[in-house]
Amino acid sequence: MSGSWYVKGDAPDRQKFIEEAYTPDVWEFWLKKGETAEIVFLDDDRFGVYRHVMPLDGRYEKFTCNGEDCILCGMGKSRSYFEYYNIIDLRTYKNRDGKDVTMTRRALAAGKDLAAMLQLRRSERGGSLAGKKFKVTRMGEKSPSAGNDYQYLKDVDLSKVPNDIKPYDWVKVLRPLPAGQIKSILEYAPQSSKGGAAVRRDDFLADATSPAPETPPAHGEDEIPF
């Protein structure tokens, strides 16, 4: 199944992407070098898009490619193909209210190598990752931010997932930004890193490497059903 700027399933040929859209906040799963986390796949609904990964303010941001009308392609910026998955991150952290939160929805962005590994894990687990619990480790600094070692732990009962943890609507949250917004981000992001008073890029685009402005449902360790 495909849309004008995405494909569900195997990697596509070059798509013609829509020009006007927006990208709401999305929380991406990521690990530090040497870090390990346990995750559960909420589904196996692979959602593929081309994205431009660009350094801004000392870190990297992803911009969904707009195909033949893409302003970043027009600037000669390279793009990469990512497959997105809905997962639950079982790590514990403190939310803004100081409460320990253990189960959080995350978007797992798998580049070419990680997507190939997940395809292997899928074939090992009967053709689907849905309901599979994995121990994930990022082995090195140059390893994918979503980890490069996925060890299967067990199958879990997805009916026990709290009702307030819903899968992302990929068509909504990964839509390409309008060209004007991208221009604004590229113009103002360097200023914010130098202490300027210009509009921050976070006003336009969710940070791919830290919690988004929204507050997720809070679930403690004693609520983990699997």
SVG drawing of the C-alpha trace seen along z (x, -y; Angstrom):
<svg xmlns="http://www.w3.org/2000/svg" viewBox="-8 -38 40 57">
<polyline fill="none" stroke="black" stroke-width="0.4" points="0.0,0.0 1.4,-3.4 0.5,-7.1 1.9,-10.1 5.0,-10.2 5.1,-6.9 4.9,-3.2 3.8,-0.4 5.9,2.7 9.0,3.1 11.3,0.1 9.8,-1.8 11.2,-3.3 11.4,-7.1 8.0,-8.6 6.4,-11.9 5.8,-13.6 3.2,-16.2 4.5,-19.8 2.3,-21.3 2.2,-19.4 3.3,-19.5 5.1,-17.3 3.6,-17.2 5.6,-16.0 6.9,-12.5 9.1,-10.8 11.9,-8.7 13.5,-5.8 17.3,-6.3 20.1,-4.9 23.4,-6.3 26.6,-4.4 26.7,-1.2 23.1,-1.7 20.6,1.2 16.8,1.0 13.9,3.5 11.2,2.7 8.0,4.3 6.7,4.0 3.1,2.7 2.6,3.8 4.4,4.9 3.0,2.1 6.2,1.1 5.9,-2.5 8.7,-3.7 9.8,-7.2 12.8,-9.0 14.2,-11.5 17.0,-14.0 19.2,-13.8 20.8,-17.2 23.0,-18.6 21.3,-21.5 22.2,-23.1 24.9,-20.4 22.6,-17.5 20.7,-15.8 17.2,-16.3 15.2,-14.4 13.1,-16.0 10.7,-13.9 11.6,-14.2 9.0,-15.8 10.1,-13.9 10.4,-15.8 9.3,-19.0 11.7,-18.7 13.5,-21.9 16.4,-19.9 16.9,-17.7 17.0,-20.9 19.8,-22.1 21.7,-18.9 21.1,-17.3 21.3,-13.6 18.4,-11.5 18.1,-8.1 15.3,-5.5 13.8,-4.7 11.2,-2.2 9.2,-3.2 7.7,-1.0 5.5,-1.6 7.1,-0.3 6.9,-0.6 10.1,-1.7 10.3,0.0 13.1,-2.2 12.3,-4.3 12.7,-8.0 11.2,-10.9 8.6,-13.0 8.1,-16.7 6.0,-16.0 8.9,-13.9 7.0,-10.6 8.8,-7.5 7.5,-6.6 8.3,-3.2 6.1,-2.4 6.2,-5.1 5.3,-5.0 8.2,-5.5 8.8,-5.7 11.6,-3.3 13.3,-4.6 15.2,-1.8 17.7,-2.7 18.9,-0.3 21.1,1.9 18.7,2.0 15.8,2.7 17.6,5.7 18.3,7.0 14.6,6.5 13.6,8.4 15.9,11.3 14.3,11.2 10.9,11.1 11.6,14.3 13.0,15.9 9.8,15.1 7.2,16.5 6.9,13.5 5.8,10.7 7.4,8.5 4.1,7.6 4.0,8.5 7.7,9.4 9.9,8.2 13.5,7.5 16.6,6.4 18.2,3.7 21.8,2.4 23.7,-0.3 27.2,1.2 29.2,-1.9 29.2,-5.6 28.7,-4.9 26.0,-2.3 22.4,-3.3 20.9,-5.5 18.1,-2.9 20.6,-0.2 22.3,2.5 21.9,5.6 18.3,7.0 18.0,10.0 14.5,11.6 13.2,12.2 9.7,13.4 6.2,12.9 3.8,10.7 0.1,10.2 -0.7,6.9 -4.2,6.9 -2.6,6.0 -1.1,2.7 -2.7,-0.2 -5.5,-1.8 -3.8,-5.2 -0.8,-3.9 -1.9,-4.3 0.2,-3.7 1.3,-6.7 -0.6,-7.7 2.4,-7.7 0.6,-9.6 0.0,-12.4 3.2,-12.6 5.7,-12.0 4.2,-14.3 6.8,-16.6 7.1,-20.1 6.1,-23.0 9.1,-24.5 8.6,-27.8 8.9,-26.1 12.1,-24.3 13.6,-27.6 12.8,-29.1 14.4,-26.2 17.6,-26.4 17.7,-30.2 17.1,-30.4 18.6,-27.2 22.2,-28.3 21.3,-31.6 19.7,-29.7 22.9,-27.8 24.8,-31.1 22.4,-32.5 20.4,-34.7 16.8,-35.6 15.5,-34.2 12.7,-31.6 14.0,-28.2 13.7,-25.3 11.8,-23.4 8.9,-25.7 8.6,-24.1 10.0,-20.5 9.9,-17.9 13.3,-17.1 14.3,-13.6 16.6,-13.0 14.7,-14.1 11.1,-14.1 8.7,-16.2 6.6,-19.0 3.6,-16.7 3.5,-14.7 3.0,-11.0 0.8,-8.8 2.6,-8.0 3.0,-4.3 5.2,-3.0 7.2,0.2 4.4,1.9 2.1,1.5 4.2,3.3 2.1,6.2 4.9,8.2"/>
</svg>
